[in-house]
Amino acid sequence: MANAKATSLQPFLAEEAEAHGLAARMPALLIEAQRVAHTVTHGTHGRRRPGPGETFWQFRHFDTNDSVAGIDWRRSASSDHLFVREREWEAAHTVWLWTDLSPSMRFQSSLSNTSKESRAVVLTLALTELLSRAGERVGLFGGRPFAGRNTSRKVAEVLLNETAEGSLPPDARLSRFSECLLFSDFLEPVDETVAKLQAIASLGVRGHLVQILDPAEETLPYAGRTEFAASEGGDRLIAGRAENLRDSYLKRMKRHRIDLQEAARRLGWSFVVHHTDRPPEEVVLAVHNHLAGLDRDYRFRAAGGKTGHTEAGAA
């Protein structure tokens, strides 16, 4: 009886140990995120975009969708073209974040110095730091957005209390015309993932997917008799010669990636792949550039138009 009780408690004790493990690592992860944000700051120019405001941004050529009242006649007089004076959008924007903290994200092979979970947390906090510095509101799915100083610290505190209920984003009320950043390995069945992404997009939210993978998950570098254990569900597979599985495994991973990329493209979302053996600065800069670049469609979308597609990239 005692053994049965101990066995039944094992999953809960393991989950509690993982929670304590993340809590112990969080200060170091927060410091790492701030370092990454500081490094990336020198390679970006903020999230400036045209819109209502008082600050002059740039001149651009007049087009048929512009009002004649918006033409800057002084600038236009010195050229053969008509120019419009654009101002910088000064209203705060909201970006929603979801970080996959499910058991599959704790995987770490000998090819990497960090787990997928730790890297996902660093990326979440680094982008939170960059966005809050730019004056944006940042919130986690299901919570309220934060703004101003110490936003990344507040987000870190919320992450510590998160419970990993699944490997897909939870249902949440997200404000229309906001954006979301999703950090996960996205190894769930594609149809389930796509259904969740479509539900988020139907709210009028624009998304950015960051697929985080350990390099071993891309290459299957194992040989000989190997036991594979699922991080969720308890399934196990023993392969007599693991190298014989490599070709079919790589083809399936490629097909999975292509299907995710295509789903993101149809929604007009960005898709970035990041491997945990690569510097986090690479993917933070790539995602930040996606956030800045897609803002050019903001007025058109708010007026009822359709945004252009963003091609999937890899970091």
ABEGO torsion letter per residue (X at the ends): XAAAAAAAAAAAAAAAAAAAAAAAAAAAAAAAAAAAAAAAAAABAEBBBBEBEABBABBBBBBAABBAAABBAAAAAABABBBBBBBBBABBBBBBBBBBABAAAABBBAABABBAAAAAAAAAAAAAAAAAAAGBBBBBBGBBBBBEBGAAAAAAAAAAABBBAEABBBBBBBBBGBBBBBBBAGABBAAAAAAAAAAAAAAGBBBBBBBBBBAAAAAGABBEBBBBBBABGGBBBBBABAAAAAAAAAAAAAAAAAAAAAAAAAAGBBBBBBBAABBAAAAAAAAAAAAAAAAAAAAAAAAGBBBBBBBBBBX
